[in-house]
Amino acid sequence: MYVKLCGLRTEADVEVAVGAGADAVGFVLTESPRRVDVDTARRLVREVPPDVLAVGVFRGVGAAEVRRLAEESGIGAVQLHGDYPREAFDEVAAAGVRLLRAVALTPGTDVRVGAYGEDMLLLDSPVAGSGERWDLTALDAARPEGRWLLAGGLGVHNVAEAVTRARPWGVDVSSGIEASRGVKDHGLMREFVVAARSADA
C-alpha cells in the first residue's frame, strides 16, 4: 500500500513522515491553510531521502508558474489538482518531474491512469483538503486500474474500511492527520501509515 502524507510544513513533519514509512510527502505550493512558500519547500525537500517522493501540490496555478516553482523548490513530482488540460501536464513534464493528476470522480472523469501523461491518478473529494468523505460506491461504475490513490476524508479510524471498500493502489491524507487546520499531529501520522498498511495486508 503506497502512502502519501500531504500538507507538511515543518522539518519535524518530514522527519516523522519518513520515519513512519511514508512513500511520498506533499508540500502545498498554492492557496491553502497548509501552504508553504518556495524557499520553505526547498528547505524541506532537502530533508526528504531519495527513496521518498517529494510532491509539490498545485491548484489554480498556471502551468508555466507550476514549472518554475517545481524547478526552484527541487521537488521530484508535481500534483496538478483540478481541471487542468492535457497541455498543462505536457508543459510541466518538461521540468523533468513525475506527475500526479488529482481530480474528483464525476461521470465525466477519465479514470485511466496515464490518460494525461501522469504517473499516478489521485481521486479526491469534490472539495479538496476539506476532509470530506465522498461516495465510494461511485467507483463501482468507474474503477481505475494501476497506480491510483484514494483521498478525501481519510483518517486513522476509517482508512482500513476505505481500503477494503475501494481497493486502491495507494492512499493520500492531509486533514485527517492534523491536530488543527494546517498543523500536523505526529502521532496520527504514524498511526495512519500503520492503519493503511494493515488493512492492505
N, C-alpha and C positions, 0 to 999 in steps of 0.2 A: 504493500500500500504506500503510494507516494504521498508525502505530507508536505504541504506548503503552509508556513506560518507567515501571515501578512500584516502590514501596518507597523513594522518595527521602527523604533525611533531612537534607541539608545544602544551604546556598546553592550550594556548588560542584557538587553533584549536579544541581541545577536548571540552573545555567549550562551545564554540559556537555550535558545533555539537550536544552536549547533550541538550543544551538549545533550539535548533531548533526542537528537537524531533526526531533525527535520531534513528533508531532501532539498527544500527550497525556502528562501526567505524573501519577503516582499517589502519594498520601500515605496511609499506613495509619493509621487512627484507631481501631484495635481491637487486641486482644491479638495480638502478633506480635513477633519479633525486630526488625522494621522499623518498629515503632510510633513515631509522634510524637504529642506532646500538642497540644491545640488551639492553644496560643499559638505553638508552633513551626510548625504548619501554616499559621497566619495569616501568619507572617513569610515563609514560603517561597512562599505563594501570591502575595504582593506581587512576587516576583521572576519570576513567570510572565507572559509577554506575552499580550495579548488573543487572539492567533491560536493559542495553545496551550491546550488544555483542561486545567484543574486538577481532578483527580478525587480525592475522598475515598473510601477503601475501608473498608467495614464488614462485619463478620461477627458474628452472635450478639448484636447490639445492637438494642434495641427501636426502632421507627420514630420515636417521639417524641424519643428521645435522638439518633438519627441526624439528625433535622431540626434539633435545637438545635445540634449540633456543626457541621453544614453551614452554618448561618447565622452562627455565631460565627467560623468559620475563613475564610469568604469563598470557598470552593471553588465551581467552576462546575458540577460534576457529582458525583453520588453513585453509587458502585458497591455494590450490595447483593449480598453473596456468600453463597450457600447457599439454604436452604429458606425464603425469605420469601414470604408470601402476597401476592396482588394488592393487598390493602388497605394493606399496608406501602408499596408503591410509590405508591399514591394519596396517602397521608399525607405521604410525603417530597416528592412532586412539588409540594405546596403551598408548599414553601420556594423555589420558583422556580428549581430546578436541573434539569439534564439527568440522565437515569437510565441506568445500565448494570445489566443483570441478569447475574450471574455464577453459573454452575452447572456441575456435572459432567454429561456426557452419559450418560444411562441410558435404558433402554427407555421410561420414562415421561416423559422430559423434553420439554416443549413447546419446539420449536426455531423457532417462528415469532417473528421479530424484531418486538417491539411487543406481544406477547401479554399482557404485564403493564404495558403503557404505557411501556416502556423505549425509549430511543433506539438503544441498541446491546445486542447479546447477546454475552456472553463465555463460551466453552466452555473449561473448565479441567479439570485432573486431579482425581480424587476427593479428593486431599489437597492443598488449595490452598496455594501458597507452598512446597511441598516440593521443587520442581524435578523431580518425577517425570513421565516421559512417559506418555501414555495411548494406547490402541489407536485409531489414526486410521481403521482400517477400519470402526469403528462409524458413521462419517459416511456410509458407503455406503447405510445404511438410513434415515438421518435427517440430511440435509444442510440447514442453514439457508440462507436466501436474504437478500440485503441486507446491512445493516451488522452483521456479526458478526466477532468477534475470536477467534483461536485462541490459547490459552495452555496452560501446563503443560509444563515440562521443555524449553522452548526455549532455545537459546543460539546463539552465533556459528557453531558448527560444524554445527548441524542445522536452523537456521531456513529455509534455502533449500530443503532437501528437504521440510520440513513444509509450506511454502507451495505447493510444486509438487504435493504429495500432497493437501492438504486444500482448496486454493483458497479461503482465507478472504478477507474484505474487509480485515482487519487482523490484527495480532499484538500480543500483550502479553507482557512479560517482566519478571521480578524477580530470582529467584535466579540466573538464567543470566548476569547481568551483575554478579556480585558477586565481590570478592576474598576475602571471608569472609562468614559469615552476617550479613546486615544491613548490610554495608559495600560500597558500590558501587565497581566498578573502572571508572574513567572511560574507559580505553582500550577495554574490552569494550562499554561503552555506545555509543561511536562506531561500533565495528565491527559491532555488531548492527544498527543502523539501515541501514548500507550493505549488509549481507548480505541483510536482509529486502527492501529495495527492489530490489536487483539480481536477486533471484530472481523477483520480480514482473515485472520488465521482460522 
